[in-house]
Amino acid sequence: MQTIGATLKQIRQAKGFTQKEVYGNVISRSFAIRLESGRHDVTAEKLFMILDRLGVSANEFRFMQNDDQPTANQLARSQVMLAYDQQNFPLLSHLATRYGHSKNPAERRVAVMADILMLAFDRRDIAPTSAMDNLWQQLALTKTWTLQEIEFGSVILVLTVMKKTSLAATIRKYHLACARYVSAEADPFRVMDSRAAFDLVALQQLLNQRDYVAAKNFKQQLLTGYTEHLTNNGTLEQQLSLWLWESYFGNSTHADGLAQALRQLPASRFRLGISTLLSVWGKKATQFRAQRQS
């Protein structure tokens, strides 16, 4: 990994900026020379000012500093989520084992995430491992969740059920965490997409627990927030949630229309997951309606 100064120099030269254009009125010329040569560091406040002038975000800067590669944690999480979305469980199991033996705590945390995702898919009633207990303790003791916890939304829900903790409290805490990062003007971290994915799993968990009153009232949660910021992936998650809600509590004809539209979507990494969800939960919804009518 390069020094901060070396990376700044690389970006500055690649964009064709002079030192004065980048560092003027932020740091002195002599300090800039020492910074770019790796002999000085800069405060976070001044680094952000410099990055603004370069037109580079903090995340992009970290990527460049890491030789144009994602961090080990980002790479591990991306591999795990791709394997899960494609329902490639042999690969997911391999990744869980591989990262579970890592010396990097962040990678070991991703390994726990992989194990939890596999358990959730199999719907097995199994006691949490010590690693899962440790992760839950970290999450429970964290007063306010930040982006890292927001990205672990579905895992948090599964752990909540495993630990027999209040789903309502977890949902409320997660939604409050999301609200810190998004406004009517912007959603810089795509938090609404993460929330849409979280809400889909939350609705399934409420239905699994037969908390039908809370599940029926959950539709309002699916439609609140700054949904105008949803990307295609977030909109897909929201549509799946609305289909599921309509299948249980709404208009069955409308639900059938949503399901048909979802089945006709172009092939993507989510194809198998969508098909499985429509099949499994469609049958459950039909049984639920039949029981209510009998």
VEXGUZA-837213 format. One record per residue (C-alpha): residue number from 0; residue in three letters; x, y, z. Coordinates in steps of 0.001 Angstrom, whole numbers, plus 500000, padded with zeros to 6 digits. Example, Ala and Ser with C-alpha at 12.3 -4.5 7.8 and 13.67 -1.06 7.14 Angstrom:
% VEXGUZA-837213
PT   lumba   bake        x        y        z
PT       0    ALA   512300   495500   507800
PT       1    SER   513670   498940   507140
//
This chain:
% VEXGUZA-837213
PT   lumba   bake        x        y        z
PT       0    MET   500000   500000   500000
PT       1    GLN   501325   503429   499039
PT       2    THR   501668   506333   501437
PT       3    ILE   498958   508986   501451
PT       4    GLY   501314   511488   499866
PT       5    ALA   502434   509144   497080
PT       6    THR   498826   508407   496186
PT       7    LEU   497967   512119   496168
PT       8    LYS   500909   512762   493850
PT       9    GLN   499840   509948   491529
PT      10    ILE   496289   511303   491270
PT      11    ARG   497438   514901   490888
PT      12    GLN   499821   514073   488063
PT      13    ALA   497317   511787   486330
PT      14    LYS   494787   514648   486306
PT      15    GLY   497335   517206   485229
PT      16    PHE   497103   519480   488271
PT      17    THR   499955   521546   489672
PT      18    GLN   500827   521426   493349
PT      19    LYS   499559   524976   493724
PT      20    GLU   496170   524062   492283
PT      21    VAL   495786   521155   494683
PT      22    TYR   497485   522367   497857
PT      23    GLY   497297   526158   497642
PT      24    ASN   495897   527758   500826
PT      25    VAL   495691   524305   502419
PT      26    ILE   499343   523469   503120
PT      27    SER   502608   525205   502264
PT      28    ARG   504598   524341   499139
PT      29    SER   507458   522882   501189
PT      30    PHE   505011   520776   503212
PT      31    ALA   503392   519560   499981
PT      32    ILE   506762   518423   498649
PT      33    ARG   507491   516501   501856
PT      34    LEU   503951   515075   501888
PT      35    GLU   504171   513698   498351
PT      36    SER   507577   512204   499082
PT      37    GLY   506203   510332   502084
PT      38    ARG   508039   512360   504722
PT      39    HIS   504918   513997   506162
PT      40    ASP   501313   513083   506807
PT      41    VAL   498329   515396   506747
PT      42    THR   495336   515834   509052
PT      43    ALA   492001   514328   508054
PT      44    GLU   490462   517787   507663
PT      45    LYS   493113   518907   505200
PT      46    LEU   493112   515566   503395
PT      47    PHE   489401   515918   502688
PT      48    MET   489959   519447   501377
PT      49    ILE   492672   518143   499055
PT      50    LEU   490495   515257   497866
PT      51    ASP   487694   517707   497062
PT      52    ARG   490079   519657   494855
PT      53    LEU   491186   516471   493154
PT      54    GLY   487578   515386   492661
PT      55    VAL   488126   512049   494419
PT      56    SER   485984   510542   497185
PT      57    ALA   487498   509037   500324
PT      58    ASN   486448   505545   499227
PT      59    GLU   487986   505988   495783
PT      60    PHE   491177   507322   497359
PT      61    ARG   491427   504225   499542
PT      62    PHE   490949   502056   496456
PT      63    MET   493758   503881   494647
PT      64    GLN   496027   503767   497679
PT      65    ASN   495524   500013   497743
PT      66    ASP   497001   499709   494217
PT      67    ASP   493595   500015   492540
PT      68    GLN   492252   497041   494468
PT      69    PRO   489371   496705   496940
PT      70    THR   490326   496170   500562
PT      71    ALA   490509   492607   501849
PT      72    ASN   487215   493104   503702
PT      73    GLN   485451   494538   500639
PT      74    LEU   486679   491706   498445
PT      75    ALA   485645   489024   500933
PT      76    ARG   482183   490495   501393
PT      77    SER   481667   490883   497639
PT      78    GLN   482619   487252   497022
PT      79    VAL   480309   486007   499762
PT      80    MET   477311   488033   498602
PT      81    LEU   477808   487033   494957
PT      82    ALA   477941   483353   495936
PT      83    TYR   474811   483761   498058
PT      84    ASP   472856   485652   495392
PT      85    GLN   473730   482907   492882
PT      86    GLN   472892   480215   495473
PT      87    ASN   476347   478725   494982
PT      88    PHE   476490   477124   498412
PT      89    PRO   479597   474964   497848
PT      90    LEU   481509   478174   497078
PT      91    LEU   479872   479956   500005
PT      92    SER   480943   477142   502339
PT      93    HIS   484481   477310   500940
PT      94    LEU   484626   481068   501508
PT      95    ALA   483327   480685   505065
PT      96    THR   486128   478211   505819
PT      97    ARG   488767   480251   504020
PT      98    TYR   487984   483559   505685
PT      99    GLY   487250   481906   509007
PT     100    HIS   490966   481087   509299
PT     101    SER   492101   484569   508295
PT     102    LYS   494254   486685   510578
PT     103    ASN   492200   489712   509500
PT     104    PRO   489310   490303   511982
PT     105    ALA   487189   491888   509244
PT     106    GLU   487535   488800   507048
PT     107    ARG   486645   486523   509962
PT     108    ARG   483524   488609   510467
PT     109    VAL   482601   488044   506810
PT     110    ALA   483099   484293   507360
PT     111    VAL   480534   484416   510178
PT     112    MET   478196   486257   507817
PT     113    ALA   478584   483462   505245
PT     114    ASP   477757   480804   507856
PT     115    ILE   474671   482714   508974
PT     116    LEU   473435   483148   505398
PT     117    MET   473719   479407   504778
PT     118    LEU   471825   478620   507973
PT     119    ALA   469125   481125   507104
PT     120    PHE   468664   479648   503627
PT     121    ASP   468362   476110   504999
PT     122    ARG   466014   477411   507727
PT     123    ARG   467775   475209   510226
PT     124    ASP   467043   475677   513926
PT     125    ILE   470585   475526   515235
PT     126    ALA   472343   477010   518217
PT     127    PRO   474623   479956   517388
PT     128    THR   478361   479284   517346
PT     129    SER   480753   481188   519603
PT     130    ALA   481738   483354   516624
PT     131    MET   478070   484205   516025
PT     132    ASP   477642   484987   519730
PT     133    ASN   480631   487324   519598
PT     134    LEU   479285   489094   516538
PT     135    TRP   475897   489480   518190
PT     136    GLN   477486   490950   521310
PT     137    GLN   479332   493507   519200
PT     138    LEU   476127   494455   517404
PT     139    ALA   474017   494566   520553
PT     140    LEU   476521   496713   522439
PT     141    THR   476929   499179   519579
PT     142    LYS   474606   502036   520461
PT     143    THR   474268   503442   516954
PT     144    TRP   474892   501348   513863
PT     145    THR   476959   502842   511061
PT     146    LEU   477409   501826   507431
PT     147    GLN   479197   498569   508223
PT     148    GLU   476275   497366   510330
PT     149    ILE   473784   498644   507760
PT     150    GLU   475471   496478   505126
PT     151    PHE   475031   493463   507458
PT     152    GLY   471265   494016   507676
PT     153    SER   470002   490550   506751
PT     154    VAL   472603   488921   508998
PT     155    ILE   471507   491108   511913
PT     156    LEU   467932   489935   511441
PT     157    VAL   468896   486267   511397
PT     158    LEU   470962   486737   514565
PT     159    THR   468037   488549   516182
PT     160    VAL   465843   485502   515618
PT     161    MET   468572   483091   516749
PT     162    LYS   469041   485046   519981
PT     163    LYS   465264   485316   520485
PT     164    THR   465469   489092   520681
PT     165    SER   462750   491565   519723
PT     166    LEU   462431   491885   515947
PT     167    ALA   460584   495163   516367
PT     168    ALA   463493   496677   518319
PT     169    THR   466029   495526   515719
PT     170    ILE   463949   496894   512845
PT     171    ARG   463526   500226   514617
PT     172    LYS   467250   500497   515382
PT     173    TYR   468174   499673   511793
PT     174    HIS   465744   502179   510294
PT     175    LEU   467038   504896   512620
PT     176    ALA   470607   504098   511539
PT     177    CYS   469631   504398   507871
PT     178    ALA   467896   507721   508459
PT     179    ARG   471227   509319   509449
PT     180    TYR   472670   508840   505963
PT     181    VAL   469859   509753   503586
PT     182    SER   467777   512868   502917
PT     183    ALA   465433   514140   500252
PT     184    GLU   468436   515621   498451
PT     185    ALA   470841   512679   498418
PT     186    ASP   471624   509082   499335
PT     187    PRO   475420   509032   498889
PT     188    PHE   475906   505529   500303
PT     189    ARG   472849   503884   498689
PT     190    VAL   471381   503305   502117
PT     191    MET   467861   503027   500715
PT     192    ASP   468939   499973   498709
PT     193    SER   470312   498381   501875
PT     194    ARG   467105   499205   503712
PT     195    ALA   464975   497671   500944
PT     196    ALA   466971   494419   501197
PT     197    PHE   466681   494515   504994
PT     198    ASP   462916   495094   504874
PT     199    LEU   462387   492111   502574
PT     200    VAL   464115   489822   505092
PT     201    ALA   462354   491542   508010
PT     202    LEU   458932   490851   506486
PT     203    GLN   459863   487200   505951
PT     204    GLN   461005   486894   509560
PT     205    LEU   457770   488427   510860
PT     206    LEU   455801   485921   508784
PT     207    ASN   457998   483043   509967
PT     208    GLN   457215   484023   513549
PT     209    ARG   453486   484204   512697
PT     210    ASP   453370   487792   513875
PT     211    TYR   450751   488549   511276
PT     212    VAL   449595   491806   512855
PT     213    ALA   453096   493288   512665
PT     214    ALA   453595   491829   509166
PT     215    LYS   450352   493367   507928
PT     216    ASN   451269   496750   509403
PT     217    PHE   454740   496505   507849
PT     218    LYS   453575   497712   504443
PT     219    GLN   453897   501298   505641
PT     220    GLN   457575   500655   506410
PT     221    LEU   458115   499335   502891
PT     222    LEU   456908   502604   501396
PT     223    THR   458416   505118   503816
PT     224    GLY   461796   506779   503563
PT     225    TYR   463257   508426   500508
PT     226    THR   462306   505691   498051
PT     227    GLU   463037   507996   495110
PT     228    HIS   466708   507195   495708
PT     229    LEU   466273   503451   495118
PT     230    THR   468383   502036   492309
PT     231    ASN   467236   499124   490146
PT     232    ASN   468414   496628   492761
PT     233    GLY   466647   498464   495558
PT     234    THR   463454   498727   493523
PT     235    LEU   463609   494981   492875
PT     236    GLU   463864   494270   496612
PT     237    GLN   460951   496608   497282
PT     238    GLN   458804   494978   494596
PT     239    LEU   459515   491550   496069
PT     240    SER   458431   492817   499486
PT     241    LEU   455240   494321   498059
PT     242    TRP   454507   491073   496200
PT     243    LEU   454962   489128   499431
PT     244    TRP   452702   491494   501360
PT     245    GLU   450006   491425   498663
PT     246    SER   450202   487617   498563
PT     247    TYR   449358   487413   502257
PT     248    PHE   447194   490423   503022
PT     249    GLY   446298   492236   499820
PT     250    ASN   444777   491606   496443
PT     251    SER   445723   488161   495095
PT     252    THR   445194   489306   491504
PT     253    HIS   447596   492184   492067
PT     254    ALA   450058   489773   493671
PT     255    ASP   449873   487484   490621
PT     256    GLY   450597   490462   488362
PT     257    LEU   453644   491432   490414
PT     258    ALA   454907   487847   490367
PT     259    GLN   454532   487650   486590
PT     260    ALA   456475   490885   486147
PT     261    LEU   459234   489640   488469
PT     262    ARG   459552   486362   486551
PT     263    GLN   460003   488243   483295
PT     264    LEU   462936   490319   484501
PT     265    PRO   466184   489921   482518
PT     266    ALA   468624   487318   483800
PT     267    SER   470826   488600   486621
PT     268    ARG   472760   487421   489667
PT     269    PHE   469446   487513   491582
PT     270    ARG   467533   485198   489203
PT     271    LEU   467727   482031   491321
PT     272    GLY   466942   483942   494504
PT     273    ILE   463855   485518   492955
PT     274    SER   462583   482182   491641
PT     275    THR   463109   480498   495005
PT     276    LEU   461391   483286   496924
PT     277    LEU   458369   483336   494589
PT     278    SER   458021   479564   494743
PT     279    VAL   458486   479047   498486
PT     280    TRP   456577   482056   499745
PT     281    GLY   453867   481750   497083
PT     282    LYS   452951   478331   498483
PT     283    LYS   453023   479634   502053
PT     284    ALA   450789   482565   501153
PT     285    THR   448267   480257   499457
PT     286    GLN   448144   478060   502572
PT     287    PHE   447761   481122   504798
PT     288    ARG   444817   482449   502796
PT     289    ALA   443177   479027   502712
PT     290    GLN   443430   478691   506490
PT     291    ARG   441966   482155   507006
PT     292    GLN   439003   481343   504765
PT     293    SER   438255   477951   506328
//
